[in-house]
């Protein structure tokens, strides 16, 4: 069975990077050249792909975003998962708690304290979207921020909202049963309960196609916008990837290589 999660670089405990591709192409191919330029180091990086198994679980856009958020937290924020496991274990087995003050032993308290920093903002998820993936990255970021997580949102030449674009509409019309066609159908279906008030992105990289740039300027006026030469398809290719890497590295607090 095809997995929705790709391990792009071994994940560490803090500040993981998460990459979401466009409507065409898988995450490893989309970000191949960019990942070679980013010194992600011990933070680690994962990619989220679109699979038939994932899309079969969803009937609307809000369900898709919820599924992606759960995948992200499961694989990119292991300390949060550890905290939930420790809390559950302590509740089921009170005898494991400290005999002095009723709290968990030192090792468990330390794990709880460490995992709590992910929610308190010391652990910042670095979320990168390209093309159609900007829609998903933005919506997932909004959902996670509403839950109290710290997110650095970096978008590359894609929309965060607004009407379905002509290319997206063409994909749905010409290939309704493809992964891309099903993604656009889910977008059109919308859904209740989706939180999208936290619109601010940290940085937006635009090609000469300026895909979705008007929406980002209106919805997120504090976003740093960097305009590059070249086409939408070429923004992550050899001629531009060094510039994109420099912008993302600065926003994410790392170096380029």
Protein Blocks (a to p, Z undefined) as FASTA:
>chain_A
ZZfbdcfbdcdfbhpacddddfeocfklmmmmmmmmpcnkjnopadddddfklmmmpcbf
klmmmmmmmmmmmmmmmmlmmmmmmmmmmmmmmmlpcfklopacfklmmmmmmmmmmmno
paccddddehjlmmmmmmmmmmmmmnopacddddehiafedjddfklmmmmmmmmmbmkl
mmmmmmmnnpghiackbmbcfbdcddfkogoklmmmmmmmmbccdddeddfklmmmmklm
mmmmmmmmmmnopacZZ
